[in-house]
Amino acid sequence: MRSVVLAKWTVLLTAVAVASAGCSHTQPQPERRVYVISEDASGVGSHVESGTGGAGAEAYCSEMEKQSFKKCWRRKPKEPSIEKHTENHHKHCVSESLKVFMNCIKEQEELERQESQSHKKELHFPTMNAALDWLREHKTEVALGAVVIVGGMVAAPYVIALVGGALVLAPL
C-alpha cells in the first residue's frame, strides 16, 4: 500500500513539474511587421508646423474675425468722416476684422511653433489599432521619421515611413 501511495505522489509531482516547466519558457514577442497606414501618401505632413493643422487655428481665427466684424458694425466708427451703416463703414469693419484675423493666425503659428519645439517627434499609443486609426485620420499632421511607441514598448518602436508611395508604420 505504501508503494502505491508513493508511486501516486511521484506521478503527481512529476506531472506538476512537467506542467510548470512547460509554462516557464519565455513567451514569444508579437510579430513585428510593417503596417500600411495609407496606400496613398499624398498630403502626408502637409500640416506639420504650418500653423493651420491640429488645433484648427484657421477656424478659430475665422470665428474671431466674424466677432470682430459684428462688434465693429454695431458701433459708430471712431472716424468722424465715416457714417454708421454705410458702405464706408462696411469697408472699415472688413479692414479691421481682417487685421484681427491676421494677428490671430500669427499668434497661433507662434504657439504651434513653440509647442513643436518643446515636444519630441514621438507618438505614444496603447494599442496598434489605436495607433493605426489615429495615423489614418491625421495623415496630414504626421511627420515622416516620427517614432511611434505602442503599448509602452520603448524597446520595440516603430517609425512612420514611405514605401513605394504608401505611408507605412515599420519596426525600427
C-alpha positions in Angstrom: 0.0 0.0 0.0 2.8 2.3 0.9 4.4 1.8 -2.5 1.2 2.7 -4.3 0.8 5.9 -2.4 4.5 6.7 -3.0 4.0 6.0 -6.7 0.9 8.2 -6.9 2.8 11.1 -5.2 5.7 10.6 -7.6 3.4 10.7 -10.6 1.6 13.8 -9.2 4.9 15.6 -8.5 6.3 14.7 -11.9 3.1 16.0 -13.6 3.3 19.3 -11.7 7.0 19.6 -12.5 6.4 19.0 -16.2 3.5 21.4 -16.4 5.5 24.1 -14.6 8.5 23.6 -16.8 6.2 23.9 -19.9 4.9 27.3 -18.7 8.3 28.7 -17.7 9.6 29.3 -21.2 9.6 32.9 -22.4 6.6 33.9 -24.4 7.4 34.9 -28.0 7.2 38.6 -28.8 4.3 39.6 -31.0 5.2 39.6 -34.7 7.0 42.9 -35.7 5.6 43.6 -39.1 5.1 46.6 -41.4 1.5 48.1 -41.2 0.1 50.1 -44.1 -1.4 53.3 -42.9 -2.5 54.5 -46.3 -1.9 53.3 -49.9 -1.7 57.0 -51.0 0.9 59.1 -49.2 -0.1 62.4 -50.8 -0.6 65.1 -48.3 1.5 63.5 -45.6 2.9 66.1 -43.3 1.3 69.0 -45.2 0.1 70.5 -41.9 3.2 69.8 -39.8 4.3 73.1 -38.2 2.2 75.0 -40.8 0.1 76.9 -38.2 -3.2 75.6 -39.6 -3.2 71.9 -38.6 -4.0 70.2 -35.4 -5.8 72.7 -33.3 -7.9 74.3 -36.1 -6.2 77.7 -35.9 -7.8 78.9 -39.2 -11.4 78.0 -38.0 -10.7 79.7 -34.6 -9.3 82.8 -36.2 -12.2 83.0 -38.7 -14.6 83.0 -35.8 -12.6 85.8 -34.1 -12.8 87.7 -37.4 -16.6 87.3 -37.5 -17.0 88.5 -34.0 -14.7 91.5 -34.6 -16.8 92.5 -37.7 -20.1 92.2 -35.8 -18.7 94.3 -32.9 -17.4 97.0 -35.4 -20.7 97.1 -37.3 -22.8 97.6 -34.2 -20.7 100.6 -33.1 -20.3 104.1 -34.6 -16.9 104.3 -36.3 -14.3 106.4 -34.5 -13.5 108.1 -37.8 -15.9 111.1 -37.9 -15.9 111.0 -41.7 -17.5 107.5 -41.7 -21.2 107.3 -41.0 -22.6 104.3 -39.3 -24.0 101.5 -41.6 -22.7 103.0 -44.8 -20.6 101.4 -47.5 -17.5 103.1 -46.0 -18.4 101.8 -42.6 -18.7 98.2 -44.0 -15.2 98.6 -45.7 -13.8 99.9 -42.4 -15.1 96.9 -40.5 -13.9 94.4 -43.1 -10.4 96.0 -42.8 -10.4 96.0 -39.0 -11.6 92.4 -38.8 -9.0 91.3 -41.3 -6.3 92.7 -39.1 -7.8 90.7 -36.2 -7.7 87.6 -38.3 -4.1 88.1 -39.5 -2.9 88.8 -35.9 -4.7 85.7 -34.7 -3.1 83.5 -37.3 0.4 84.8 -36.5 -0.2 84.2 -32.7 -1.5 80.6 -33.4 1.5 79.8 -35.7 3.9 81.1 -33.0 2.1 78.9 -30.3 2.3 75.8 -32.6 6.0 76.5 -33.4 6.8 76.8 -29.7 4.8 73.6 -28.9 6.5 71.6 -31.7 10.0 72.7 -30.4 9.1 71.5 -26.9 7.9 68.1 -28.0 9.9 65.3 -29.5 8.7 63.7 -32.7 7.4 60.7 -30.8 3.8 59.4 -30.6 2.5 57.1 -27.9 -0.5 54.7 -28.3 -1.9 52.0 -26.0 -2.5 49.5 -28.9 -1.5 49.0 -32.5 -5.2 49.5 -33.6 -5.3 52.9 -31.8 -2.1 53.9 -33.5 -3.2 53.0 -37.0 -6.7 54.6 -36.5 -5.2 57.9 -35.3 -2.5 57.9 -38.0 -5.0 57.3 -40.8 -7.2 60.1 -39.6 -4.3 62.6 -39.1 -2.2 61.7 -42.1 -1.5 65.4 -42.9 -0.3 66.1 -39.4 2.3 63.3 -39.1 6.0 63.8 -39.8 8.0 61.2 -41.7 10.5 59.7 -39.4 8.4 60.2 -36.3 8.9 57.4 -33.8 5.7 55.6 -32.7 5.6 53.7 -29.3 2.8 51.2 -29.0 1.8 49.9 -25.6 4.8 51.5 -23.9 7.3 49.1 -25.6 10.2 51.5 -25.9 12.5 48.6 -26.8 10.4 47.9 -29.9 9.5 51.2 -31.5 8.1 51.8 -35.0 8.7 54.6 -37.4 6.5 56.4 -40.0 7.9 55.9 -43.5 7.2 55.9 -47.2 7.5 52.7 -49.0 6.7 52.6 -52.7 4.3 55.6 -52.5 2.5 54.2 -49.5 2.6 55.5 -45.9 3.6 52.7 -43.5 4.4 52.1 -39.9 7.6 49.9 -39.8 9.6 48.5 -37.0 12.9 50.2 -36.2 
